[in-house]
């Protein structure tokens, strides 16, 4: 799973950091950003900066999204691996035959 923040809606209250400081950080502008491997993903930020959520942090990130007063934390499923699409295409050929 991956997560991003819409900084245009962030109030800067820091609730997400309280829930999960491994994934959320607050920068000098007072706004929250996602982080991955200890690095804030603030360029470009928004939906252009998706952070992978470590398995151990998934519940905390979900709680943060539920508590976020800006409703600006968005959690997305991981995209399918490239190999999965190739397998699906192979099965589609089998089904057509
Ligand atoms: S909880 Fe939401 S509104 Fe508050 S700082 Fe985090 S992202 Fe911004």
Boltz pocket constraint, residues with backbone or C-beta under 6 A from the ligand:
constraints:
  - pocket:
      binder: B
      contacts: [[A, 5], [A, 9], [A, 10], [A, 11], [A, 12], [A, 13], [A, 14], [A, 15], [A, 16], [A, 17], [A, 30], [A, 31], [A, 32], [A, 64], [A, 67], [A, 68], [A, 69], [A, 70], [A, 71], [A, 72], [A, 73]]
      max_distance: 6.0
